[in-house]
Amino acid sequence: MEKIESLERLPTASILVRIHQAPLSDDGLRVLRLADFPQSQWESLGIWVRRPLYATGAYNNSLCPARDSEKELFHLRQSRDDRPVRESAQLLLGADGINEEKNDKDLVRWLDEKITRNSNTGLIDLLYFARYRQEAGFKFSLDGIHNAPKAQPYVGIYTLNPPDGNYEDPPPGLYEENEDDSDVSKVQLNSLLDWDGPVLSPRFLDGFNTFKDIKFNKNTHIIVDIRTINLQKYPPKFEDVGWTIVPIFTPDGFVKSGIYQVPLIAGSVPRKLVKDLAMNDPWTYLMDEMKNKKSPFKLKYLKKCSICVRLVDSQREGHFNQAWDYNRIDYQYLPQKQKDL
């Protein structure tokens, strides 16, 4: 049970099971089977036991306590269209190009053929598990740097862009000197280094930070700014290393939950580029600027260097808890040359 309890749960979902001792013959030597008796005797002989109503409390639910993040989801789930299984199966038939109605027996046979499990069967993609709710928010963790350029201490700074859907000026000191009253509440500093980790792939132990009450905006992303501390100068000085962005939402309103390896772009964050990213599909716009030889920003990848981050919808509490989970890292943002390393 300890192993099962450590696995990621599917929020709000559970199954009802019953275990009964099989009835025996009068001499106690033989298990009574359905095939041996007419259906009218199944219940009286205890071969078939009627399912109790859930509301009677007959089911022990101690193994699936509801998290706070699930309680609101229960109400939202109740508003879904609860169509019969038969109707849903017919819709699947139509999607498969079969425009005919099947009886229940044929439907079960067809579903058995379609729903198979083997070594190539993947997990259900929970990206569209639940639409984003700003009351729940999302969580973000900057877990570390892969192939850092130098064996020096590093810190990570990250901030939302646009903040609250309307980007003004970056918070003081993040990109360049300014004296405005920008909101700094959404600026985070990662500095808790894993001193037992590899020096050229430093890892942060700060963990998740939760962003709540952020209105949905399909262009919202997190700007990650990596800096190093030059200890050879006195006093020690922060120096720019590289930066990148991590998109938060799908265009249709879901959090892009996952573990991502994202390439770093050399140098400091271009101040004038920030507003453009907030007004466009941020990753597409950034890649276009990378390819544009006439771009005033002259963007270049920081050779072989990337960061590992986790992003998760807060409604999926308990998911992606393991940092640097190599079996689940999504490499979609890496250029092909880095994927091949």
TIZAKE-449506 format. One record per residue (C-alpha): residue number from 1; z, y, x; chain. Coordinates in nm, 2 decimals, always signed. Each point is the difference from the previous one (the first is absolute). Example, Ala and Ser with C-alpha at 12.3 -4.5 7.8 and 13.67 -1.06 7.14 Angstrom:
<nodes>
1 | +0.78 | -0.45 | +1.23 | A
2 | -0.07 | +0.34 | +0.14 | A
</nodes>
This chain:
<nodes>
1 | +0.00 | +0.00 | +0.00 | A
2 | +0.07 | +0.24 | +0.29 | A
3 | -0.37 | -0.03 | +0.10 | A
4 | -0.12 | +0.06 | -0.35 | A
5 | +0.23 | +0.30 | -0.05 | A
6 | -0.14 | +0.16 | +0.32 | A
7 | -0.36 | -0.01 | -0.14 | A
8 | -0.16 | +0.30 | -0.18 | A
9 | +0.06 | -0.01 | -0.37 | A
10 | -0.27 | +0.09 | -0.26 | A
11 | +0.18 | +0.28 | -0.18 | A
12 | +0.08 | -0.05 | -0.37 | A
13 | -0.16 | -0.35 | +0.00 | A
14 | +0.19 | -0.33 | -0.04 | A
15 | -0.05 | -0.34 | -0.14 | A
16 | +0.21 | -0.20 | -0.24 | A
17 | +0.07 | -0.36 | +0.09 | A
18 | +0.22 | -0.28 | -0.14 | A
19 | +0.13 | -0.31 | +0.17 | A
20 | +0.13 | -0.28 | -0.22 | A
21 | +0.11 | -0.35 | +0.08 | A
22 | -0.27 | -0.25 | -0.11 | A
23 | +0.11 | -0.21 | -0.30 | A
24 | +0.04 | -0.38 | +0.08 | A
25 | -0.04 | -0.31 | -0.20 | A
26 | +0.30 | -0.17 | -0.16 | A
27 | +0.04 | -0.23 | +0.30 | A
28 | -0.02 | +0.31 | +0.24 | A
29 | -0.28 | -0.16 | +0.20 | A
30 | -0.31 | +0.18 | -0.12 | A
31 | -0.09 | +0.38 | -0.04 | A
32 | -0.13 | +0.08 | -0.35 | A
33 | -0.35 | +0.13 | +0.01 | A
34 | -0.20 | +0.21 | -0.25 | A
35 | -0.28 | -0.26 | +0.01 | A
36 | +0.24 | -0.27 | -0.13 | A
37 | +0.09 | +0.16 | -0.33 | A
38 | -0.16 | +0.19 | -0.28 | A
39 | +0.03 | +0.38 | +0.02 | A
40 | +0.22 | +0.01 | -0.31 | A
41 | +0.28 | -0.17 | +0.21 | A
42 | -0.03 | +0.20 | +0.32 | A
43 | +0.27 | +0.25 | -0.09 | A
44 | +0.25 | -0.24 | -0.16 | A
45 | -0.02 | -0.22 | +0.31 | A
46 | +0.04 | +0.29 | +0.24 | A
47 | -0.34 | -0.06 | +0.16 | A
48 | -0.11 | +0.35 | -0.10 | A
49 | +0.26 | +0.28 | -0.02 | A
50 | -0.07 | +0.31 | -0.20 | A
51 | -0.02 | +0.32 | +0.20 | A
52 | +0.30 | +0.23 | -0.07 | A
53 | -0.05 | +0.36 | -0.07 | A
54 | +0.06 | +0.22 | +0.31 | A
55 | +0.24 | +0.23 | -0.20 | A
56 | +0.24 | -0.29 | -0.05 | A
57 | +0.11 | +0.03 | +0.36 | A
58 | -0.10 | -0.36 | +0.07 | A
59 | -0.18 | +0.09 | +0.32 | A
60 | +0.19 | +0.07 | +0.32 | A
61 | -0.15 | +0.32 | +0.14 | A
62 | +0.24 | +0.04 | +0.30 | A
63 | -0.28 | -0.07 | +0.24 | A
64 | -0.21 | +0.30 | -0.11 | A
65 | +0.22 | +0.31 | -0.04 | A
66 | -0.20 | +0.31 | -0.09 | A
67 | -0.02 | +0.27 | +0.26 | A
68 | +0.03 | +0.37 | -0.11 | A
69 | -0.37 | +0.05 | +0.09 | A
70 | -0.09 | -0.28 | -0.25 | A
71 | +0.19 | +0.13 | -0.30 | A
72 | -0.24 | +0.28 | -0.08 | A
73 | -0.29 | -0.23 | +0.06 | A
74 | +0.12 | -0.24 | -0.27 | A
75 | -0.05 | +0.28 | -0.25 | A
76 | -0.35 | +0.08 | +0.13 | A
77 | -0.09 | -0.37 | -0.01 | A
78 | +0.09 | -0.02 | -0.37 | A
79 | -0.27 | +0.26 | -0.08 | A
80 | -0.28 | -0.22 | +0.14 | A
81 | -0.25 | -0.17 | -0.23 | A
82 | +0.15 | -0.35 | -0.05 | A
83 | -0.31 | -0.19 | -0.10 | A
84 | +0.01 | -0.38 | -0.06 | A
85 | -0.07 | -0.23 | +0.30 | A
86 | -0.30 | -0.14 | -0.19 | A
87 | -0.15 | +0.35 | -0.04 | A
88 | +0.05 | +0.08 | +0.37 | A
89 | -0.16 | -0.33 | +0.10 | A
90 | -0.30 | +0.08 | -0.21 | A
91 | -0.03 | +0.34 | +0.18 | A
92 | +0.01 | -0.19 | +0.33 | A
93 | -0.28 | -0.22 | -0.13 | A
94 | -0.21 | +0.30 | -0.08 | A
95 | +0.06 | +0.15 | +0.35 | A
96 | -0.12 | -0.33 | +0.14 | A
97 | -0.33 | +0.03 | -0.19 | A
98 | +0.10 | -0.27 | -0.27 | A
99 | -0.07 | +0.16 | -0.34 | A
100 | +0.13 | -0.28 | -0.22 | A
101 | +0.33 | -0.08 | -0.17 | A
102 | +0.18 | -0.31 | +0.12 | A
103 | +0.27 | -0.20 | -0.17 | A
104 | +0.35 | -0.01 | +0.15 | A
105 | -0.06 | -0.33 | +0.18 | A
106 | -0.32 | +0.13 | +0.16 | A
107 | +0.17 | +0.33 | +0.09 | A
108 | +0.28 | -0.19 | +0.18 | A
109 | -0.26 | -0.21 | +0.19 | A
110 | -0.20 | +0.31 | +0.10 | A
111 | +0.32 | +0.18 | +0.12 | A
112 | +0.11 | -0.30 | +0.20 | A
113 | -0.34 | +0.00 | +0.18 | A
114 | +0.03 | +0.38 | +0.07 | A
115 | +0.36 | +0.02 | +0.10 | A
116 | +0.03 | -0.20 | +0.31 | A
117 | +0.23 | +0.03 | +0.30 | A
118 | -0.09 | -0.11 | +0.35 | A
119 | +0.05 | +0.12 | +0.36 | A
120 | -0.24 | +0.29 | -0.06 | A
121 | +0.18 | +0.13 | -0.32 | A
122 | +0.14 | +0.34 | +0.07 | A
123 | +0.29 | +0.19 | -0.17 | A
124 | -0.06 | +0.21 | -0.30 | A
125 | -0.09 | +0.35 | +0.11 | A
126 | +0.27 | +0.22 | -0.14 | A
127 | -0.17 | +0.33 | +0.08 | A
128 | -0.05 | +0.05 | -0.38 | A
129 | +0.33 | -0.14 | -0.09 | A
130 | +0.12 | +0.32 | -0.17 | A
131 | -0.14 | +0.35 | -0.02 | A
132 | +0.18 | +0.26 | +0.21 | A
133 | +0.30 | +0.18 | -0.16 | A
134 | +0.13 | +0.31 | +0.18 | A
135 | +0.35 | -0.07 | -0.13 | A
136 | +0.00 | -0.33 | +0.21 | A
137 | -0.20 | +0.14 | +0.29 | A
138 | -0.12 | -0.18 | +0.31 | A
139 | +0.15 | -0.10 | +0.34 | A
140 | -0.15 | +0.05 | +0.34 | A
141 | +0.10 | -0.13 | +0.34 | A
142 | -0.14 | +0.08 | +0.34 | A
143 | +0.08 | -0.32 | +0.19 | A
144 | -0.14 | +0.08 | +0.34 | A
145 | -0.29 | +0.06 | +0.24 | A
146 | -0.24 | -0.25 | +0.14 | A
147 | -0.13 | +0.05 | +0.35 | A
148 | +0.17 | +0.33 | +0.08 | A
149 | -0.18 | +0.20 | +0.27 | A
150 | +0.31 | +0.03 | +0.23 | A
151 | +0.33 | -0.17 | +0.05 | A
152 | +0.20 | +0.30 | -0.14 | A
153 | +0.23 | +0.05 | -0.30 | A
154 | -0.18 | +0.09 | -0.32 | A
155 | +0.09 | +0.14 | -0.34 | A
156 | -0.19 | +0.01 | -0.32 | A
157 | -0.02 | +0.29 | -0.25 | A
158 | -0.16 | -0.06 | -0.34 | A
159 | -0.05 | +0.22 | -0.30 | A
160 | -0.18 | -0.01 | -0.34 | A
161 | -0.32 | +0.18 | -0.04 | A
162 | -0.04 | +0.17 | -0.24 | A
163 | +0.38 | +0.04 | -0.08 | A
164 | +0.06 | +0.01 | -0.38 | A
165 | -0.38 | +0.01 | -0.06 | A
166 | -0.04 | +0.35 | +0.14 | A
167 | -0.03 | +0.03 | +0.38 | A
168 | +0.10 | +0.33 | +0.14 | A
169 | +0.11 | +0.02 | +0.36 | A
170 | +0.14 | -0.28 | +0.20 | A
171 | +0.38 | -0.01 | +0.05 | A
172 | +0.12 | +0.22 | +0.29 | A
173 | -0.06 | -0.14 | +0.34 | A
174 | -0.21 | -0.30 | -0.11 | A
175 | -0.33 | +0.13 | +0.12 | A
176 | +0.05 | +0.35 | +0.14 | A
177 | +0.24 | +0.29 | -0.01 | A
178 | +0.04 | +0.15 | -0.35 | A
179 | +0.28 | +0.17 | -0.18 | A
180 | -0.08 | -0.08 | -0.37 | A
181 | +0.25 | -0.16 | -0.24 | A
182 | -0.20 | -0.33 | -0.04 | A
183 | +0.18 | -0.30 | -0.14 | A
184 | +0.13 | -0.22 | +0.29 | A
185 | +0.17 | -0.26 | -0.23 | A
186 | -0.30 | -0.23 | +0.03 | A
187 | -0.02 | +0.01 | +0.38 | A
188 | +0.14 | -0.30 | +0.17 | A
189 | +0.08 | -0.07 | +0.36 | A
190 | +0.00 | -0.35 | +0.14 | A
191 | +0.20 | -0.02 | +0.32 | A
192 | +0.21 | -0.32 | -0.03 | A
193 | -0.17 | -0.21 | +0.28 | A
194 | +0.04 | -0.37 | +0.04 | A
195 | +0.12 | +0.00 | +0.36 | A
196 | -0.06 | -0.38 | +0.02 | A
197 | -0.36 | +0.04 | -0.10 | A
198 | -0.31 | +0.02 | +0.22 | A
199 | -0.03 | +0.33 | +0.18 | A
200 | -0.38 | +0.04 | -0.06 | A
201 | +0.03 | -0.10 | -0.36 | A
202 | +0.32 | +0.19 | -0.10 | A
203 | +0.16 | -0.09 | -0.33 | A
204 | +0.20 | +0.22 | -0.24 | A
205 | +0.30 | -0.13 | -0.19 | A
206 | +0.03 | +0.29 | -0.25 | A
207 | -0.15 | -0.21 | -0.28 | A
208 | -0.12 | +0.12 | -0.34 | A
209 | +0.02 | +0.35 | -0.13 | A
210 | -0.04 | +0.05 | -0.38 | A
211 | -0.21 | +0.27 | -0.15 | A
212 | +0.08 | +0.08 | -0.36 | A
213 | -0.13 | +0.24 | -0.26 | A
214 | -0.33 | +0.03 | +0.17 | A
215 | -0.27 | +0.07 | -0.25 | A
216 | -0.30 | -0.23 | +0.02 | A
217 | -0.29 | +0.16 | +0.19 | A
218 | -0.28 | -0.24 | +0.12 | A
219 | -0.02 | +0.20 | +0.32 | A
220 | +0.36 | -0.02 | +0.10 | A
221 | +0.06 | -0.15 | +0.34 | A
222 | +0.26 | +0.00 | +0.27 | A
223 | -0.07 | +0.17 | +0.33 | A
224 | +0.16 | -0.18 | +0.29 | A
225 | +0.05 | +0.20 | +0.32 | A
226 | +0.10 | -0.19 | +0.32 | A
227 | +0.16 | +0.19 | +0.28 | A
228 | +0.15 | -0.10 | +0.33 | A
229 | +0.29 | +0.15 | +0.20 | A
230 | -0.10 | +0.10 | +0.35 | A
231 | +0.32 | -0.07 | +0.20 | A
232 | -0.16 | +0.12 | +0.33 | A
233 | +0.02 | +0.36 | -0.12 | A
234 | +0.32 | +0.19 | -0.03 | A
235 | +0.10 | +0.05 | -0.26 | A
236 | -0.17 | -0.30 | -0.15 | A
237 | -0.29 | +0.10 | -0.22 | A
238 | -0.18 | -0.15 | -0.30 | A
239 | -0.37 | -0.06 | +0.06 | A
240 | -0.27 | -0.09 | -0.25 | A
241 | -0.14 | -0.35 | +0.02 | A
242 | -0.20 | -0.08 | -0.31 | A
243 | +0.00 | +0.01 | -0.38 | A
244 | -0.16 | -0.17 | -0.30 | A
245 | +0.03 | -0.02 | -0.37 | A
246 | +0.09 | -0.28 | -0.25 | A
247 | -0.14 | +0.03 | -0.36 | A
248 | +0.26 | -0.06 | -0.27 | A
249 | -0.19 | -0.06 | -0.32 | A
250 | -0.30 | -0.17 | -0.14 | A
251 | -0.23 | +0.23 | -0.20 | A
252 | +0.12 | -0.16 | -0.33 | A
253 | +0.37 | +0.06 | +0.06 | A
254 | +0.15 | -0.29 | +0.19 | A
255 | +0.20 | +0.00 | +0.33 | A
256 | -0.19 | -0.17 | +0.28 | A
257 | +0.29 | -0.22 | +0.09 | A
258 | -0.03 | -0.19 | +0.32 | A
259 | +0.05 | -0.02 | +0.37 | A
260 | -0.27 | +0.19 | +0.19 | A
261 | -0.10 | +0.05 | +0.36 | A
262 | -0.16 | +0.34 | +0.03 | A
263 | -0.17 | +0.16 | +0.30 | A
264 | +0.13 | +0.31 | +0.16 | A
265 | -0.22 | +0.31 | +0.07 | A
266 | +0.07 | +0.17 | +0.33 | A
267 | +0.18 | +0.33 | +0.02 | A
268 | +0.18 | +0.22 | -0.25 | A
269 | -0.07 | +0.03 | -0.38 | A
270 | -0.27 | +0.26 | -0.06 | A
271 | +0.16 | +0.25 | -0.22 | A
272 | -0.33 | +0.10 | -0.17 | A
273 | -0.09 | -0.36 | -0.08 | A
274 | +0.32 | -0.06 | -0.20 | A
275 | -0.10 | +0.19 | -0.31 | A
276 | -0.35 | -0.16 | +0.00 | A
277 | +0.16 | -0.35 | +0.00 | A
278 | +0.21 | +0.10 | -0.30 | A
279 | -0.30 | +0.10 | -0.20 | A
280 | -0.22 | -0.30 | +0.07 | A
281 | +0.02 | -0.38 | +0.03 | A
282 | +0.22 | +0.03 | +0.31 | A
283 | -0.11 | -0.32 | +0.19 | A
284 | -0.37 | +0.04 | -0.08 | A
285 | +0.01 | +0.37 | +0.10 | A
286 | +0.18 | -0.08 | +0.32 | A
287 | -0.25 | -0.27 | +0.10 | A
288 | -0.29 | +0.24 | -0.08 | A
289 | +0.16 | +0.26 | +0.24 | A
290 | +0.04 | -0.27 | +0.26 | A
291 | -0.37 | -0.08 | -0.02 | A
292 | -0.11 | +0.37 | -0.02 | A
293 | -0.11 | +0.10 | +0.35 | A
294 | -0.01 | +0.36 | -0.11 | A
295 | +0.35 | +0.00 | -0.14 | A
296 | +0.22 | +0.28 | +0.14 | A
297 | +0.29 | -0.24 | +0.03 | A
298 | -0.16 | -0.23 | +0.26 | A
299 | +0.21 | -0.30 | -0.12 | A
300 | +0.03 | -0.31 | +0.21 | A
301 | +0.20 | -0.32 | -0.02 | A
302 | +0.29 | -0.04 | +0.23 | A
303 | -0.14 | -0.30 | +0.19 | A
304 | +0.13 | -0.33 | -0.12 | A
305 | +0.31 | +0.17 | -0.15 | A
306 | +0.11 | -0.04 | -0.36 | A
307 | +0.31 | +0.00 | -0.22 | A
308 | +0.14 | -0.26 | -0.24 | A
309 | +0.13 | +0.12 | -0.33 | A
310 | +0.12 | -0.14 | -0.33 | A
311 | -0.06 | +0.16 | -0.34 | A
312 | +0.13 | -0.14 | -0.33 | A
313 | +0.04 | +0.10 | -0.36 | A
314 | +0.37 | +0.03 | -0.07 | A
315 | -0.05 | -0.21 | -0.31 | A
316 | -0.07 | -0.29 | +0.23 | A
317 | +0.36 | +0.00 | +0.14 | A
318 | +0.05 | -0.26 | +0.27 | A
319 | -0.37 | -0.03 | +0.10 | A
320 | -0.13 | +0.06 | +0.36 | A
321 | +0.36 | +0.00 | +0.14 | A
322 | -0.11 | -0.16 | +0.33 | A
323 | -0.14 | +0.25 | +0.25 | A
324 | -0.28 | -0.12 | +0.22 | A
325 | -0.08 | -0.29 | -0.23 | A
326 | -0.32 | -0.10 | +0.19 | A
327 | -0.11 | -0.24 | -0.27 | A
328 | -0.03 | +0.28 | -0.25 | A
329 | -0.12 | +0.30 | +0.20 | A
330 | -0.30 | +0.17 | -0.15 | A
331 | -0.25 | +0.12 | +0.26 | A
332 | -0.24 | +0.19 | -0.23 | A
333 | +0.06 | +0.33 | +0.17 | A
334 | -0.06 | -0.12 | +0.35 | A
335 | -0.35 | +0.06 | +0.16 | A
336 | -0.18 | -0.33 | +0.07 | A
337 | +0.05 | +0.04 | +0.37 | A
338 | +0.38 | -0.01 | -0.04 | A
339 | -0.02 | -0.29 | -0.24 | A
340 | -0.17 | -0.20 | +0.27 | A
341 | +0.27 | +0.06 | +0.26 | A
</nodes>
